[in-house]
Amino acid sequence: MILSNKAKQISPSLTLAITAKAKAMVNEGIDVVSFGAGEPDFNTPKHIQDAAITAIKSGFTKYTAASGIIELKNAIVEKFKNDNNLSYEINQIIVSTGAKQCLSNVFQAILNPGDEVLIPKPYWVSYPELVKLSDGIPIFVDTKKENNFKCTIDTLEKFITPSTKAIIINSPNNPTGAVYSKNDLINIADFAKKHDLIIISDEIYEKLVYDGNEHLSIASLSEDAYNRTIVINGVSKSYAMTGWRIGYAAGNKDIIKLMSNIQSHTTSNPNSIAQYAALEALTKNQNVLYNMVNEFSNRKNHMISKIKNIKNLSCIEAKGAFYIMIDISNIYGKMLDNKKINNSLDFAEQLLEEEKVAVIPGVAFGLDEYVRVSYATSMENIIEGLNRIEYFISKLH
């Protein structure tokens, strides 16, 4: 039996694999602290839940337009206007089954076989796989620790070729928590204009910024940046709605039309009930969002402070999202029970086995000297989990 060569080239998600293993251990009654979560630990706010229940009772359980209901699109237009100083028409908006489908749609809409997409390292695990599924070639752009692993023009220029079609920007960033400044984004916008590239700006963590930092959409910088940028966003992270699966994208109407056509033949419309819940999230009480951000900020500060005091560990000073990247390179070559730690996967596997703490190996993001931990879990879990990590480190020789 001959199966798809393209599908066989797709790597499984290490993030999901580690998280699944940790959940299986919990189901067996094992006390596991999981730092793998890519979702808020808060429940979806009650008024959003109530809106979904009302939608069900009102009979909004049928097919909708493939690209989303008009009410939600209007709310998204207003959101971009109010939050990002961006003006879009309805035909420039698509609602999808999560931001991941928006990304999949846009790669299918813009890529031809052999087209290259610049992806700064470290990167979210699905970017390169989605590019490959659309017959594109992911090109990993090196970044530097001194610049919080944000890409610079000097580095980007080294990777440009006649086949380069697009560049992905993710700010706030998963996995580093880095937030691109206005100057950073101006430089990238100028680079994209110089080489006539499409900018894919993943802004799913937009609302989760801390310490006086501000999120800025690259599409708002100039008319040229606006015209060449597809903005990806959604309600999953900001409103604790990961399971509702509602994402959205905005940009050039011709690209959005192609994305809508693709979606109409793959999944058709996103969940009708979840769309009405998302409408409530975007247009009503935002206090729950602010409360969640404040709690995340407290957890982040505690986590960074503790990590800095664990021997042989350091971390990236995150400014957004809800992840910390821990530098574990100083323990490479050390041993525990005749098992040597040579890379981030070794560290993650031994930590889970020995101390029942789940972290995501940095190799999944293209940065093997690190592991990613999430503070989208309770302060109690953060304290216990970091204590276990400290104990694990102390046993290495």
ChimeraX attribute file (.defattr): number of C-alpha atoms within 10 A of each C-alpha:
attribute: neighborCount
match mode: 1-to-1
recipient: residues
	/A:1	2
	/A:2	4
	/A:3	7
	/A:4	7
	/A:5	8
	/A:6	11
	/A:7	11
	/A:8	9
	/A:9	11
	/A:10	14
	/A:11	12
	/A:12	13
	/A:13	12
	/A:14	17
	/A:15	21
	/A:16	15
	/A:17	13
	/A:18	22
	/A:19	19
	/A:20	13
	/A:21	13
	/A:22	24
	/A:23	17
	/A:24	13
	/A:25	15
	/A:26	15
	/A:27	11
	/A:28	9
	/A:29	9
	/A:30	12
	/A:31	13
	/A:32	20
	/A:33	24
	/A:34	25
	/A:35	25
	/A:36	25
	/A:37	21
	/A:38	21
	/A:39	18
	/A:40	22
	/A:41	13
	/A:42	13
	/A:43	11
	/A:44	19
	/A:45	16
	/A:46	10
	/A:47	14
	/A:48	22
	/A:49	19
	/A:50	13
	/A:51	20
	/A:52	22
	/A:53	16
	/A:54	15
	/A:55	18
	/A:56	15
	/A:57	10
	/A:58	9
	/A:59	9
	/A:60	16
	/A:61	13
	/A:62	10
	/A:63	13
	/A:64	16
	/A:65	14
	/A:66	20
	/A:67	25
	/A:68	24
	/A:69	19
	/A:70	14
	/A:71	12
	/A:72	23
	/A:73	23
	/A:74	15
	/A:75	18
	/A:76	26
	/A:77	19
	/A:78	18
	/A:79	16
	/A:80	17
	/A:81	13
	/A:82	11
	/A:83	13
	/A:84	15
	/A:85	15
	/A:86	17
	/A:87	16
	/A:88	19
	/A:89	13
	/A:90	15
	/A:91	16
	/A:92	19
	/A:93	28
	/A:94	27
	/A:95	29
	/A:96	29
	/A:97	23
	/A:98	24
	/A:99	23
	/A:100	22
	/A:101	23
	/A:102	29
	/A:103	27
	/A:104	20
	/A:105	25
	/A:106	24
	/A:107	23
	/A:108	21
	/A:109	19
	/A:110	16
	/A:111	19
	/A:112	14
	/A:113	11
	/A:114	15
	/A:115	20
	/A:116	24
	/A:117	30
	/A:118	22
	/A:119	23
	/A:120	24
	/A:121	20
	/A:122	25
	/A:123	23
	/A:124	18
	/A:125	20
	/A:126	19
	/A:127	18
	/A:128	20
	/A:129	20
	/A:130	22
	/A:131	23
	/A:132	24
	/A:133	16
	/A:134	21
	/A:135	18
	/A:136	24
	/A:137	23
	/A:138	22
	/A:139	18
	/A:140	17
	/A:141	22
	/A:142	19
	/A:143	17
	/A:144	13
	/A:145	8
	/A:146	8
	/A:147	10
	/A:148	17
	/A:149	18
	/A:150	24
	/A:151	23
	/A:152	19
	/A:153	13
	/A:154	9
	/A:155	14
	/A:156	19
	/A:157	12
	/A:158	10
	/A:159	15
	/A:160	16
	/A:161	11
	/A:162	8
	/A:163	13
	/A:164	21
	/A:165	23
	/A:166	24
	/A:167	23
	/A:168	18
	/A:169	23
	/A:170	24
	/A:171	28
	/A:172	27
	/A:173	27
	/A:174	24
	/A:175	29
	/A:176	30
	/A:177	26
	/A:178	24
	/A:179	25
	/A:180	24
	/A:181	16
	/A:182	15
	/A:183	9
	/A:184	15
	/A:185	21
	/A:186	17
	/A:187	14
	/A:188	21
	/A:189	24
	/A:190	15
	/A:191	18
	/A:192	21
	/A:193	15
	/A:194	9
	/A:195	15
	/A:196	14
	/A:197	19
	/A:198	21
	/A:199	26
	/A:200	24
	/A:201	21
	/A:202	25
	/A:203	22
	/A:204	26
	/A:205	24
	/A:206	23
	/A:207	20
	/A:208	24
	/A:209	24
	/A:210	21
	/A:211	10
	/A:212	6
	/A:213	13
	/A:214	18
	/A:215	21
	/A:216	20
	/A:217	25
	/A:218	27
	/A:219	26
	/A:220	17
	/A:221	16
	/A:222	12
	/A:223	9
	/A:224	14
	/A:225	23
	/A:226	22
	/A:227	15
	/A:228	20
	/A:229	25
	/A:230	28
	/A:231	25
	/A:232	24
	/A:233	26
	/A:234	29
	/A:235	24
	/A:236	22
	/A:237	20
	/A:238	24
	/A:239	22
	/A:240	20
	/A:241	25
	/A:242	19
	/A:243	11
	/A:244	19
	/A:245	20
	/A:246	27
	/A:247	25
	/A:248	26
	/A:249	28
	/A:250	29
	/A:251	24
	/A:252	18
	/A:253	18
	/A:254	12
	/A:255	18
	/A:256	23
	/A:257	18
	/A:258	16
	/A:259	26
	/A:260	27
	/A:261	16
	/A:262	19
	/A:263	23
	/A:264	14
	/A:265	10
	/A:266	11
	/A:267	13
	/A:268	19
	/A:269	22
	/A:270	25
	/A:271	19
	/A:272	21
	/A:273	20
	/A:274	23
	/A:275	29
	/A:276	22
	/A:277	25
	/A:278	27
	/A:279	22
	/A:280	19
	/A:281	25
	/A:282	19
	/A:283	13
	/A:284	10
	/A:285	12
	/A:286	12
	/A:287	9
	/A:288	15
	/A:289	17
	/A:290	13
	/A:291	11
	/A:292	18
	/A:293	20
	/A:294	14
	/A:295	14
	/A:296	25
	/A:297	21
	/A:298	13
	/A:299	22
	/A:300	26
	/A:301	15
	/A:302	15
	/A:303	21
	/A:304	18
	/A:305	13
	/A:306	17
	/A:307	20
	/A:308	13
	/A:309	11
	/A:310	16
	/A:311	12
	/A:312	15
	/A:313	18
	/A:314	20
	/A:315	19
	/A:316	19
	/A:317	16
	/A:318	24
	/A:319	26
	/A:320	30
	/A:321	32
	/A:322	30
	/A:323	27
	/A:324	28
	/A:325	25
	/A:326	23
	/A:327	21
	/A:328	21
	/A:329	18
	/A:330	12
	/A:331	20
	/A:332	15
	/A:333	13
	/A:334	15
	/A:335	15
	/A:336	14
	/A:337	8
	/A:338	8
	/A:339	12
	/A:340	17
	/A:341	21
	/A:342	16
	/A:343	20
	/A:344	25
	/A:345	21
	/A:346	14
	/A:347	23
	/A:348	20
	/A:349	18
	/A:350	19
	/A:351	18
	/A:352	20
	/A:353	12
	/A:354	12
	/A:355	17
	/A:356	21
	/A:357	24
	/A:358	28
	/A:359	28
	/A:360	29
	/A:361	28
	/A:362	27
	/A:363	18
	/A:364	24
	/A:365	23
	/A:366	17
	/A:367	19
	/A:368	18
	/A:369	20
	/A:370	27
	/A:371	26
	/A:372	27
	/A:373	27
	/A:374	25
	/A:375	29
	/A:376	25
	/A:377	21
	/A:378	15
	/A:379	17
	/A:380	10
	/A:381	16
	/A:382	23
	/A:383	15
	/A:384	14
	/A:385	22
	/A:386	19
	/A:387	16
	/A:388	18
	/A:389	19
	/A:390	18
	/A:391	13
	/A:392	17
	/A:393	21
	/A:394	12
	/A:395	11
	/A:396	15
	/A:397	12
